[in-house]
Amino acid sequence: MCTDGAYAPLEERGQGVGGILDLVDDAKDAAALVVDDAITASVDESADNATALVVDIAEA
């Protein structure tokens, strides 16, 4: 996972990114959930953009 503008709002709220990733199985859904949660977490502060890239690497 790579994020920009998503990690800090979640951590400040006490929610780790890893915990969010455990909620879904699909990389696209994981990225969307991280971004949505980050935007929601920063609604009371000055809003920032949030981006997340999640890559699901299959085990060989």
C-alpha positions as CSV (number, residue, x, y, z in Angstrom):
1,M,0.0,0.0,0.0
2,C,1.1,3.5,-0.8
3,T,-0.9,6.5,0.4
4,D,-0.8,10.3,0.2
5,G,-3.0,12.3,2.5
6,A,-4.6,9.2,4.0
7,Y,-2.3,7.9,6.7
8,A,-2.2,10.9,9.0
9,P,-6.0,11.5,9.5
10,L,-6.5,7.8,10.2
11,E,-3.6,7.5,12.7
12,E,-4.7,10.7,14.5
13,R,-8.1,9.1,14.9
14,G,-6.5,5.9,16.2
15,Q,-7.3,3.8,13.2
16,G,-4.4,2.0,11.6
17,V,-4.3,1.5,7.8
18,G,-3.6,-2.2,8.3
19,G,-6.8,-2.7,10.2
20,I,-8.8,-1.2,7.3
21,L,-7.0,-3.6,4.8
22,D,-8.1,-6.5,6.9
23,L,-11.8,-5.7,6.3
24,V,-11.8,-6.4,2.5
25,D,-10.3,-9.0,0.2
26,D,-10.1,-6.9,-3.0
27,A,-7.3,-4.3,-3.6
28,K,-9.6,-1.9,-5.3
29,D,-12.1,-2.0,-2.4
30,A,-9.3,-1.6,0.1
31,A,-8.0,1.5,-1.6
32,A,-11.5,3.0,-1.8
33,L,-12.2,2.2,1.9
34,V,-8.9,3.8,3.0
35,V,-9.6,7.0,1.0
36,D,-13.2,7.2,2.2
37,D,-12.2,6.7,5.8
38,A,-9.4,9.3,5.6
39,I,-11.7,11.9,4.1
40,T,-14.3,11.2,6.8
41,A,-11.6,11.4,9.5
42,S,-10.4,14.8,8.3
43,V,-13.8,16.4,7.9
44,D,-13.5,18.6,11.0
45,E,-10.1,19.8,10.0
46,S,-8.9,21.5,6.8
47,A,-9.6,19.0,4.2
48,D,-6.8,17.4,2.3
49,N,-6.9,15.1,-0.7
50,A,-6.4,11.5,-0.1
51,T,-4.9,8.9,-2.4
52,A,-4.3,5.2,-1.9
53,L,-2.7,2.6,-4.1
54,V,-3.1,-1.1,-3.0
55,V,-1.4,-3.9,-4.9
56,D,-2.4,-7.5,-4.2
57,I,0.8,-9.6,-4.7
58,A,-0.1,-13.3,-5.2
59,E,2.1,-15.8,-3.3
60,A,4.1,-18.0,-5.6
